């Protein structure tokens, strides 16, 4: 999954949502990448997309790249490696 800018979405990334909210990517479901304590056992049934822990509504599932674009999700800080 990729941000509208073309950069890959990775667990741990800090994002801005619709210019006024923020969040942290906790799962890239299709790629099988999760930020602990999240896991495939917990979210694998979703099959696609990314889970973002938002400051406005808790965990939000973005099932497709177009959803990231529609909600104005932008990478603000890359996850530490």
mmCIF file as gemmi writes it, N, C-alpha and C atoms, coordinates in Angstrom:
data_model
loop_
_atom_site.group_PDB
_atom_site.id
_atom_site.type_symbol
_atom_site.label_atom_id
_atom_site.label_alt_id
_atom_site.label_comp_id
_atom_site.label_asym_id
_atom_site.label_entity_id
_atom_site.label_seq_id
_atom_site.pdbx_PDB_ins_code
_atom_site.Cartn_x
_atom_site.Cartn_y
_atom_site.Cartn_z
_atom_site.occupancy
_atom_site.B_iso_or_equiv
_atom_site.pdbx_formal_charge
_atom_site.auth_seq_id
_atom_site.auth_asym_id
_atom_site.pdbx_PDB_model_num
ATOM 1 N N . UNK Axp A 1 ? 0.848 -1.17 0 1 0 ? 1 A 1
ATOM 2 C CA . UNK Axp A 1 ? 0 0 0 1 0 ? 1 A 1
ATOM 3 C C . UNK Axp A 1 ? 0.895 1.234 0 1 0 ? 1 A 1
ATOM 4 N N . UNK Axp A 2 ? 0.439 2.277 -0.688 1 0 ? 2 A 1
ATOM 5 C CA . UNK Axp A 2 ? 1.231 3.501 -0.817 1 0 ? 2 A 1
ATOM 6 C C . UNK Axp A 2 ? 0.4 4.73 -0.478 1 0 ? 2 A 1
ATOM 7 N N . UNK Axp A 3 ? 1.109 5.73 0.062 1 0 ? 3 A 1
ATOM 8 C CA . UNK Axp A 3 ? 0.485 7.037 0.293 1 0 ? 3 A 1
ATOM 9 C C . UNK Axp A 3 ? 0.251 7.708 -1.05 1 0 ? 3 A 1
ATOM 10 N N . UNK Axp A 4 ? -0.593 8.745 -1.105 1 0 ? 4 A 1
ATOM 11 C CA . UNK Axp A 4 ? -0.794 9.478 -2.357 1 0 ? 4 A 1
ATOM 12 C C . UNK Axp A 4 ? 0.521 9.99 -2.963 1 0 ? 4 A 1
ATOM 13 N N . UNK Axp A 5 ? 1.537 10.235 -2.126 1 0 ? 5 A 1
ATOM 14 C CA . UNK Axp A 5 ? 2.837 10.71 -2.612 1 0 ? 5 A 1
ATOM 15 C C . UNK Axp A 5 ? 3.636 9.62 -3.313 1 0 ? 5 A 1
ATOM 16 N N . UNK Axp A 6 ? 3.188 8.357 -3.177 1 0 ? 6 A 1
ATOM 17 C CA . UNK Axp A 6 ? 3.889 7.24 -3.789 1 0 ? 6 A 1
ATOM 18 C C . UNK Axp A 6 ? 4.793 6.473 -2.831 1 0 ? 6 A 1
ATOM 19 N N . UNK Axp A 7 ? 5.001 7.003 -1.629 1 0 ? 7 A 1
ATOM 20 C CA . UNK Axp A 7 ? 5.837 6.326 -0.639 1 0 ? 7 A 1
ATOM 21 C C . UNK Axp A 7 ? 5.072 5.153 -0.028 1 0 ? 7 A 1
ATOM 22 N N . UNK Axp A 8 ? 5.806 4.1 0.303 1 0 ? 8 A 1
ATOM 23 C CA . UNK Axp A 8 ? 5.204 2.916 0.894 1 0 ? 8 A 1
ATOM 24 C C . UNK Axp A 8 ? 4.72 3.188 2.318 1 0 ? 8 A 1
ATOM 25 N N . UNK Axp A 9 ? 3.553 2.678 2.66 1 0 ? 9 A 1
ATOM 26 C CA . UNK Axp A 9 ? 3.021 2.758 4.016 1 0 ? 9 A 1
ATOM 27 C C . UNK Axp A 9 ? 3.71 1.687 4.858 1 0 ? 9 A 1
ATOM 28 N N . UNK Axp A 10 ? 4.233 2.077 6.025 1 0 ? 10 A 1
ATOM 29 C CA . UNK Axp A 10 ? 4.916 1.14 6.914 1 0 ? 10 A 1
ATOM 30 C C . UNK Axp A 10 ? 4.411 1.3 8.352 1 0 ? 10 A 1
ATOM 31 N N . UNK Axp A 11 ? 4.327 0.186 9.094 1 0 ? 11 A 1
ATOM 32 C CA . UNK Axp A 11 ? 3.947 0.293 10.498 1 0 ? 11 A 1
ATOM 33 C C . UNK Axp A 11 ? 4.906 1.216 11.246 1 0 ? 11 A 1
ATOM 34 N N . UNK Axp A 12 ? 4.34 2.039 12.116 1 0 ? 12 A 1
ATOM 35 C CA . UNK Axp A 12 ? 5.129 2.996 12.881 1 0 ? 12 A 1
ATOM 36 C C . UNK Axp A 12 ? 5.176 4.371 12.268 1 0 ? 12 A 1
ATOM 37 N N . UNK Axp A 13 ? 4.759 4.509 11.01 1 0 ? 13 A 1
ATOM 38 C CA . UNK Axp A 13 ? 4.723 5.824 10.369 1 0 ? 13 A 1
ATOM 39 C C . UNK Axp A 13 ? 3.744 6.741 11.089 1 0 ? 13 A 1
ATOM 40 N N . UNK Axp A 14 ? 4.115 7.995 11.244 1 0 ? 14 A 1
ATOM 41 C CA . UNK Axp A 14 ? 3.214 9.019 11.761 1 0 ? 14 A 1
ATOM 42 C C . UNK Axp A 14 ? 2.613 9.73 10.555 1 0 ? 14 A 1
ATOM 43 N N . UNK Axp A 15 ? 1.294 9.874 10.569 1 0 ? 15 A 1
ATOM 44 C CA . UNK Axp A 15 ? 0.598 10.467 9.431 1 0 ? 15 A 1
ATOM 45 C C . UNK Axp A 15 ? -0.269 11.644 9.868 1 0 ? 15 A 1
ATOM 46 N N . UNK Axp A 16 ? -0.528 12.506 8.902 1 0 ? 16 A 1
ATOM 47 C CA . UNK Axp A 16 ? -1.494 13.589 9.063 1 0 ? 16 A 1
ATOM 48 C C . UNK Axp A 16 ? -2.722 13.191 8.259 1 0 ? 16 A 1
ATOM 49 N N . UNK Axp A 17 ? -3.903 13.43 8.831 1 0 ? 17 A 1
ATOM 50 C CA . UNK Axp A 17 ? -5.15 13.037 8.183 1 0 ? 17 A 1
ATOM 51 C C . UNK Axp A 17 ? -6.013 14.274 8.009 1 0 ? 17 A 1
ATOM 52 N N . UNK Axp A 18 ? -6.309 14.578 6.744 1 0 ? 18 A 1
ATOM 53 C CA . UNK Axp A 18 ? -7.193 15.697 6.411 1 0 ? 18 A 1
ATOM 54 C C . UNK Axp A 18 ? -6.71 17.016 7.012 1 0 ? 18 A 1
ATOM 55 N N . UNK Axp A 19 ? -5.427 17.214 7.072 1 0 ? 19 A 1
ATOM 56 C CA . UNK Axp A 19 ? -4.713 18.413 7.534 1 0 ? 19 A 1
ATOM 57 C C . UNK Axp A 19 ? -4.952 18.806 8.988 1 0 ? 19 A 1
ATOM 58 N N . UNK Axp A 20 ? -5.813 18.096 9.72 1 0 ? 20 A 1
ATOM 59 C CA . UNK Axp A 20 ? -6.083 18.512 11.099 1 0 ? 20 A 1
ATOM 60 C C . UNK Axp A 20 ? -5.969 17.403 12.134 1 0 ? 20 A 1
ATOM 61 N N . UNK Axp A 21 ? -5.821 16.176 11.697 1 0 ? 21 A 1
ATOM 62 C CA . UNK Axp A 21 ? -5.712 15.049 12.624 1 0 ? 21 A 1
ATOM 63 C C . UNK Axp A 21 ? -4.396 14.318 12.393 1 0 ? 21 A 1
ATOM 64 N N . UNK Axp A 22 ? -4.049 13.471 13.349 1 0 ? 22 A 1
ATOM 65 C CA . UNK Axp A 22 ? -2.833 12.682 13.201 1 0 ? 22 A 1
ATOM 66 C C . UNK Axp A 22 ? -3.104 11.241 13.596 1 0 ? 22 A 1
ATOM 67 N N . UNK Axp A 23 ? -2.152 10.396 13.275 1 0 ? 23 A 1
ATOM 68 C CA . UNK Axp A 23 ? -2.284 8.988 13.613 1 0 ? 23 A 1
ATOM 69 C C . UNK Axp A 23 ? -0.979 8.268 13.405 1 0 ? 23 A 1
ATOM 70 N N . UNK Axp A 24 ? -0.969 6.998 13.825 1 0 ? 24 A 1
ATOM 71 C CA . UNK Axp A 24 ? 0.191 6.142 13.645 1 0 ? 24 A 1
ATOM 72 C C . UNK Axp A 24 ? -0.269 4.856 12.968 1 0 ? 24 A 1
ATOM 73 N N . UNK Axp A 25 ? 0.439 4.46 11.92 1 0 ? 25 A 1
ATOM 74 C CA . UNK Axp A 25 ? 0.135 3.213 11.226 1 0 ? 25 A 1
ATOM 75 C C . UNK Axp A 25 ? 0.527 2.055 12.145 1 0 ? 25 A 1
ATOM 76 N N . UNK Axp A 26 ? -0.432 1.157 12.422 1 0 ? 26 A 1
ATOM 77 C CA . UNK Axp A 26 ? -0.144 0.019 13.285 1 0 ? 26 A 1
ATOM 78 C C . UNK Axp A 26 ? -0.153 -1.304 12.52 1 0 ? 26 A 1
ATOM 79 N N . UNK Axp A 27 ? -0.675 -1.292 11.291 1 0 ? 27 A 1
ATOM 80 C CA . UNK Axp A 27 ? -0.706 -2.525 10.506 1 0 ? 27 A 1
ATOM 81 C C . UNK Axp A 27 ? -0.784 -2.247 9.018 1 0 ? 27 A 1
ATOM 82 N N . UNK Axp A 28 ? -0.022 -3.023 8.262 1 0 ? 28 A 1
ATOM 83 C CA . UNK Axp A 28 ? -0.153 -3.095 6.809 1 0 ? 28 A 1
ATOM 84 C C . UNK Axp A 28 ? -0.594 -4.529 6.536 1 0 ? 28 A 1
ATOM 85 N N . UNK Axp A 29 ? -1.882 -4.716 6.421 1 0 ? 29 A 1
ATOM 86 C CA . UNK Axp A 29 ? -2.495 -6.031 6.48 1 0 ? 29 A 1
ATOM 87 C C . UNK Axp A 29 ? -2.026 -6.962 5.36 1 0 ? 29 A 1
ATOM 88 N N . UNK Axp A 30 ? -2.135 -6.55 4.11 1 0 ? 30 A 1
ATOM 89 C CA . UNK Axp A 30 ? -1.785 -7.42 2.984 1 0 ? 30 A 1
ATOM 90 C C . UNK Axp A 30 ? -0.312 -7.824 3.015 1 0 ? 30 A 1
ATOM 91 N N . UNK Axp A 31 ? 0.54 -6.926 3.496 1 0 ? 31 A 1
ATOM 92 C CA . UNK Axp A 31 ? 1.973 -7.196 3.558 1 0 ? 31 A 1
ATOM 93 C C . UNK Axp A 31 ? 2.352 -8.018 4.79 1 0 ? 31 A 1
ATOM 94 N N . UNK Axp A 32 ? 1.409 -8.156 5.739 1 0 ? 32 A 1
ATOM 95 C CA . UNK Axp A 32 ? 1.675 -8.916 6.956 1 0 ? 32 A 1
ATOM 96 C C . UNK Axp A 32 ? 2.612 -8.209 7.913 1 0 ? 32 A 1
ATOM 97 N N . UNK Axp A 33 ? 2.591 -6.868 7.908 1 0 ? 33 A 1
ATOM 98 C CA . UNK Axp A 33 ? 3.475 -6.079 8.769 1 0 ? 33 A 1
ATOM 99 C C . UNK Axp A 33 ? 2.652 -5.424 9.869 1 0 ? 33 A 1
ATOM 100 N N . UNK Axp A 34 ? 3.071 -5.651 11.122 1 0 ? 34 A 1
ATOM 101 C CA . UNK Axp A 34 ? 2.303 -5.163 12.269 1 0 ? 34 A 1
ATOM 102 C C . UNK Axp A 34 ? 3.223 -4.541 13.301 1 0 ? 34 A 1
ATOM 103 N N . UNK Axp A 35 ? 2.737 -3.487 13.948 1 0 ? 35 A 1
ATOM 104 C CA . UNK Axp A 35 ? 3.439 -2.852 15.046 1 0 ? 35 A 1
ATOM 105 C C . UNK Axp A 35 ? 2.915 -3.493 16.337 1 0 ? 35 A 1
ATOM 106 N N . UNK Axp A 36 ? 3.793 -4.119 17.133 1 0 ? 36 A 1
ATOM 107 C CA . UNK Axp A 36 ? 3.327 -4.765 18.367 1 0 ? 36 A 1
ATOM 108 C C . UNK Axp A 36 ? 2.588 -3.759 19.242 1 0 ? 36 A 1
ATOM 109 N N . UNK Axp A 37 ? 1.528 -4.172 19.884 1 0 ? 37 A 1
ATOM 110 C CA . UNK Axp A 37 ? 1.053 -5.541 20.105 1 0 ? 37 A 1
ATOM 111 C C . UNK Axp A 37 ? 0.073 -6.038 19.045 1 0 ? 37 A 1
ATOM 112 N N . UNK Axp A 38 ? -0.119 -5.337 17.95 1 0 ? 38 A 1
ATOM 113 C CA . UNK Axp A 38 ? -1.032 -5.757 16.892 1 0 ? 38 A 1
ATOM 114 C C . UNK Axp A 38 ? -0.43 -6.934 16.149 1 0 ? 38 A 1
ATOM 115 N N . UNK Axp A 39 ? -1.319 -7.777 15.56 1 0 ? 39 A 1
ATOM 116 C CA . UNK Axp A 39 ? -0.82 -9.005 14.927 1 0 ? 39 A 1
ATOM 117 C C . UNK Axp A 39 ? -1.742 -9.456 13.803 1 0 ? 39 A 1
ATOM 118 N N . UNK Axp A 40 ? -1.237 -10.4 13.01 1 0 ? 40 A 1
ATOM 119 C CA . UNK Axp A 40 ? -2.035 -11 11.942 1 0 ? 40 A 1
ATOM 120 C C . UNK Axp A 40 ? -3.238 -11.738 12.523 1 0 ? 40 A 1
ATOM 121 N N . UNK Axp A 41 ? -3.077 -12.331 13.691 1 0 ? 41 A 1
ATOM 122 C CA . UNK Axp A 41 ? -4.198 -13.023 14.323 1 0 ? 41 A 1
ATOM 123 C C . UNK Axp A 41 ? -5.33 -12.045 14.624 1 0 ? 41 A 1
ATOM 124 N N . UNK Axp A 42 ? -4.973 -10.833 14.941 1 0 ? 42 A 1
ATOM 125 C CA . UNK Axp A 42 ? -5.951 -9.809 15.293 1 0 ? 42 A 1
ATOM 126 C C . UNK Axp A 42 ? -6.6 -9.18 14.064 1 0 ? 42 A 1
ATOM 127 N N . UNK Axp A 43 ? -5.805 -8.85 13.039 1 0 ? 43 A 1
ATOM 128 C CA . UNK Axp A 43 ? -6.296 -8.053 11.919 1 0 ? 43 A 1
ATOM 129 C C . UNK Axp A 43 ? -6.207 -8.728 10.554 1 0 ? 43 A 1
ATOM 130 N N . UNK Axp A 44 ? -5.654 -9.917 10.455 1 0 ? 44 A 1
ATOM 131 C CA . UNK Axp A 44 ? -5.465 -10.581 9.166 1 0 ? 44 A 1
ATOM 132 C C . UNK Axp A 44 ? -6.741 -10.821 8.39 1 0 ? 44 A 1
ATOM 133 N N . UNK Axp A 45 ? -7.858 -10.966 9.106 1 0 ? 45 A 1
ATOM 134 C CA . UNK Axp A 45 ? -9.134 -11.217 8.421 1 0 ? 45 A 1
ATOM 135 C C . UNK Axp A 45 ? -9.521 -10.063 7.493 1 0 ? 45 A 1
ATOM 136 N N . UNK Axp A 46 ? -8.948 -8.872 7.724 1 0 ? 46 A 1
ATOM 137 C CA . UNK Axp A 46 ? -9.27 -7.716 6.877 1 0 ? 46 A 1
ATOM 138 C C . UNK Axp A 46 ? -8.704 -7.861 5.472 1 0 ? 46 A 1
ATOM 139 N N . UNK Axp A 47 ? -7.623 -8.609 5.311 1 0 ? 47 A 1
ATOM 140 C CA . UNK Axp A 47 ? -6.991 -8.978 4.042 1 0 ? 47 A 1
ATOM 141 C C . UNK Axp A 47 ? -6.29 -7.862 3.288 1 0 ? 47 A 1
ATOM 142 N N . UNK Axp A 48 ? -6.752 -6.638 3.378 1 0 ? 48 A 1
ATOM 143 C CA . UNK Axp A 48 ? -6.128 -5.552 2.619 1 0 ? 48 A 1
ATOM 144 C C . UNK Axp A 48 ? -6.008 -4.302 3.485 1 0 ? 48 A 1
ATOM 145 N N . UNK Axp A 49 ? -5.238 -3.354 3.002 1 0 ? 49 A 1
ATOM 146 C CA . UNK Axp A 49 ? -5.222 -2.03 3.586 1 0 ? 49 A 1
ATOM 147 C C . UNK Axp A 49 ? -4.296 -1.84 4.77 1 0 ? 49 A 1
ATOM 148 N N . UNK Axp A 50 ? -4.54 -0.732 5.459 1 0 ? 50 A 1
ATOM 149 C CA . UNK Axp A 50 ? -3.735 -0.34 6.613 1 0 ? 50 A 1
ATOM 150 C C . UNK Axp A 50 ? -4.66 0.034 7.766 1 0 ? 50 A 1
ATOM 151 N N . UNK Axp A 51 ? -4.193 -0.25 8.981 1 0 ? 51 A 1
ATOM 152 C CA . UNK Axp A 51 ? -4.883 0.181 10.195 1 0 ? 51 A 1
ATOM 153 C C . UNK Axp A 51 ? -4.097 1.354 10.755 1 0 ? 51 A 1
ATOM 154 N N . UNK Axp A 52 ? -4.813 2.442 11.044 1 0 ? 52 A 1
ATOM 155 C CA . UNK Axp A 52 ? -4.182 3.633 11.607 1 0 ? 52 A 1
ATOM 156 C C . UNK Axp A 52 ? -4.855 3.956 12.926 1 0 ? 52 A 1
ATOM 157 N N . UNK Axp A 53 ? -4.043 4.125 13.965 1 0 ? 53 A 1
ATOM 158 C CA . UNK Axp A 53 ? -4.542 4.54 15.276 1 0 ? 53 A 1
ATOM 159 C C . UNK Axp A 53 ? -4.62 6.062 15.241 1 0 ? 53 A 1
ATOM 160 N N . UNK Axp A 54 ? -5.832 6.586 15.133 1 0 ? 54 A 1
ATOM 161 C CA . UNK Axp A 54 ? -6.042 8.022 14.926 1 0 ? 54 A 1
ATOM 162 C C . UNK Axp A 54 ? -6.322 8.755 16.231 1 0 ? 54 A 1
ATOM 163 N N . UNK Axp A 55 ? -6.09 10.062 16.213 1 0 ? 55 A 1
ATOM 164 C CA . UNK Axp A 55 ? -6.393 10.884 17.388 1 0 ? 55 A 1
ATOM 165 C C . UNK Axp A 55 ? -7.863 11.295 17.446 1 0 ? 55 A 1
ATOM 166 N N . UNK Axp A 56 ? -8.638 10.957 16.414 1 0 ? 56 A 1
ATOM 167 C CA . UNK Axp A 56 ? -10.044 11.361 16.392 1 0 ? 56 A 1
ATOM 168 C C . UNK Axp A 56 ? -11.014 10.209 16.584 1 0 ? 56 A 1
ATOM 169 N N . UNK Axp A 57 ? -10.565 8.974 16.411 1 0 ? 57 A 1
ATOM 170 C CA . UNK Axp A 57 ? -11.518 7.869 16.5 1 0 ? 57 A 1
ATOM 171 C C . UNK Axp A 57 ? -10.902 6.523 16.793 1 0 ? 57 A 1
ATOM 172 N N . UNK Axp A 58 ? -9.695 6.511 17.313 1 0 ? 58 A 1
ATOM 173 C CA . UNK Axp A 58 ? -9.051 5.225 17.583 1 0 ? 58 A 1
ATOM 174 C C . UNK Axp A 58 ? -8.618 4.551 16.301 1 0 ? 58 A 1
ATOM 175 N N . UNK Axp A 59 ? -8.751 3.231 16.253 1 0 ? 59 A 1
ATOM 176 C CA . UNK Axp A 59 ? -8.298 2.476 15.09 1 0 ? 59 A 1
ATOM 177 C C . UNK Axp A 59 ? -9.258 2.638 13.919 1 0 ? 59 A 1
ATOM 178 N N . UNK Axp A 60 ? -8.674 2.997 12.762 1 0 ? 60 A 1
ATOM 179 C CA . UNK Axp A 60 ? -9.455 3.154 11.532 1 0 ? 60 A 1
ATOM 180 C C . UNK Axp A 60 ? -8.795 2.301 10.456 1 0 ? 60 A 1
ATOM 181 N N . UNK Axp A 61 ? -9.614 1.487 9.779 1 0 ? 61 A 1
ATOM 182 C CA . UNK Axp A 61 ? -9.119 0.645 8.688 1 0 ? 61 A 1
ATOM 183 C C . UNK Axp A 61 ? -9.304 1.38 7.363 1 0 ? 61 A 1
ATOM 184 N N . UNK Axp A 62 ? -8.206 1.529 6.64 1 0 ? 62 A 1
ATOM 185 C CA . UNK Axp A 62 ? -8.235 2.108 5.295 1 0 ? 62 A 1
ATOM 186 C C . UNK Axp A 62 ? -7.991 0.949 4.334 1 0 ? 62 A 1
ATOM 187 N N . UNK Axp A 63 ? -9.042 0.378 3.729 1 0 ? 63 A 1
ATOM 188 C CA . UNK Axp A 63 ? -8.886 -0.835 2.933 1 0 ? 63 A 1
ATOM 189 C C . UNK Axp A 63 ? -8.183 -0.662 1.587 1 0 ? 63 A 1
ATOM 190 N N . UNK Axp A 64 ? -8.131 0.547 1.053 1 0 ? 64 A 1
ATOM 191 C CA . UNK Axp A 64 ? -7.526 0.742 -0.273 1 0 ? 64 A 1
ATOM 192 C C . UNK Axp A 64 ? -6.746 2.051 -0.317 1 0 ? 64 A 1
ATOM 193 N N . UNK Axp A 65 ? -5.801 2.118 -1.254 1 0 ? 65 A 1
ATOM 194 C CA . UNK Axp A 65 ? -5.015 3.346 -1.424 1 0 ? 65 A 1
ATOM 195 C C . UNK Axp A 65 ? -5.917 4.542 -1.708 1 0 ? 65 A 1
ATOM 196 N N . UNK Axp A 66 ? -6.998 4.317 -2.421 1 0 ? 66 A 1
ATOM 197 C CA . UNK Axp A 66 ? -7.91 5.427 -2.729 1 0 ? 66 A 1
ATOM 198 C C . UNK Axp A 66 ? -8.528 6.004 -1.455 1 0 ? 66 A 1
ATOM 199 N N . UNK Axp A 67 ? -8.682 5.186 -0.411 1 0 ? 67 A 1
ATOM 200 C CA . UNK Axp A 67 ? -9.212 5.692 0.857 1 0 ? 67 A 1
ATOM 201 C C . UNK Axp A 67 ? -8.219 6.645 1.517 1 0 ? 67 A 1
ATOM 202 N N . UNK Axp A 68 ? -6.922 6.348 1.385 1 0 ? 68 A 1
ATOM 203 C CA . UNK Axp A 68 ? -5.896 7.252 1.92 1 0 ? 68 A 1
ATOM 204 C C . UNK Axp A 68 ? -5.97 8.597 1.213 1 0 ? 68 A 1
ATOM 205 N N . UNK Axp A 69 ? -6.144 8.565 -0.092 1 0 ? 69 A 1
ATOM 206 C CA . UNK Axp A 69 ? -6.25 9.793 -0.881 1 0 ? 69 A 1
ATOM 207 C C . UNK Axp A 69 ? -7.519 10.562 -0.507 1 0 ? 69 A 1
ATOM 208 N N . UNK Axp A 70 ? -8.633 9.851 -0.419 1 0 ? 70 A 1
ATOM 209 C CA . UNK Axp A 70 ? -9.92 10.496 -0.105 1 0 ? 70 A 1
ATOM 210 C C . UNK Axp A 70 ? -9.885 11.197 1.249 1 0 ? 70 A 1
ATOM 211 N N . UNK Axp A 71 ? -9.186 10.615 2.231 1 0 ? 71 A 1
ATOM 212 C CA . UNK Axp A 71 ? -9.12 11.202 3.571 1 0 ? 71 A 1
ATOM 213 C C . UNK Axp A 71 ? -7.897 12.092 3.77 1 0 ? 71 A 1
ATOM 214 N N . UNK Axp A 72 ? -7.134 12.324 2.719 1 0 ? 72 A 1
ATOM 215 C CA . UNK Axp A 72 ? -5.978 13.208 2.809 1 0 ? 72 A 1
ATOM 216 C C . UNK Axp A 72 ? -4.909 12.715 3.756 1 0 ? 72 A 1
ATOM 217 N N . UNK Axp A 73 ? -4.619 11.404 3.74 1 0 ? 73 A 1
ATOM 218 C CA . UNK Axp A 73 ? -3.601 10.824 4.612 1 0 ? 73 A 1
ATOM 219 C C . UNK Axp A 73 ? -2.231 11.072 3.997 1 0 ? 73 A 1
ATOM 220 N N . UNK Axp A 74 ? -1.358 11.747 4.76 1 0 ? 74 A 1
ATOM 221 C CA . UNK Axp A 74 ? -0.013 12.074 4.289 1 0 ? 74 A 1
ATOM 222 C C . UNK Axp A 74 ? 1.023 11.622 5.308 1 0 ? 74 A 1
ATOM 223 N N . UNK Axp A 75 ? 2.128 11.124 4.818 1 0 ? 75 A 1
ATOM 224 C CA . UNK Axp A 75 ? 3.249 10.736 5.681 1 0 ? 75 A 1
ATOM 225 C C . UNK Axp A 75 ? 3.883 11.979 6.284 1 0 ? 75 A 1
ATOM 226 N N . UNK Axp A 76 ? 3.99 12.017 7.605 1 0 ? 76 A 1
ATOM 227 C CA . UNK Axp A 76 ? 4.642 13.129 8.287 1 0 ? 76 A 1
ATOM 228 C C . UNK Axp A 76 ? 6.028 12.74 8.792 1 0 ? 76 A 1
ATOM 229 N N . UNK Axp A 77 ? 6.148 11.505 9.304 1 0 ? 77 A 1
ATOM 230 C CA . UNK Axp A 77 ? 7.45 11.043 9.812 1 0 ? 77 A 1
ATOM 231 C C . UNK Axp A 77 ? 7.52 9.534 9.591 1 0 ? 77 A 1
ATOM 232 N N . UNK Axp A 78 ? 8.602 9.127 8.964 1 0 ? 78 A 1
ATOM 233 C CA . UNK Axp A 78 ? 8.845 7.718 8.692 1 0 ? 78 A 1
ATOM 234 C C . UNK Axp A 78 ? 9.104 6.97 9.989 1 0 ? 78 A 1
ATOM 235 N N . UNK Axp A 79 ? 8.644 5.735 10.056 1 0 ? 79 A 1
ATOM 236 C CA . UNK Axp A 79 ? 8.882 4.88 11.207 1 0 ? 79 A 1
ATOM 237 C C . UNK Axp A 79 ? 10.386 4.707 11.428 1 0 ? 79 A 1
ATOM 238 N N . UNK Axp A 80 ? 10.825 4.748 12.696 1 0 ? 80 A 1
ATOM 239 C CA . UNK Axp A 80 ? 12.252 4.502 12.971 1 0 ? 80 A 1
ATOM 240 C C . UNK Axp A 80 ? 12.625 3.086 12.534 1 0 ? 80 A 1
ATOM 241 N N . UNK Axp A 81 ? 13.803 2.959 11.995 1 0 ? 81 A 1
ATOM 242 C CA . UNK Axp A 81 ? 14.258 1.626 11.532 1 0 ? 81 A 1
ATOM 243 C C . UNK Axp A 81 ? 15.085 0.934 12.563 1 0 ? 81 A 1
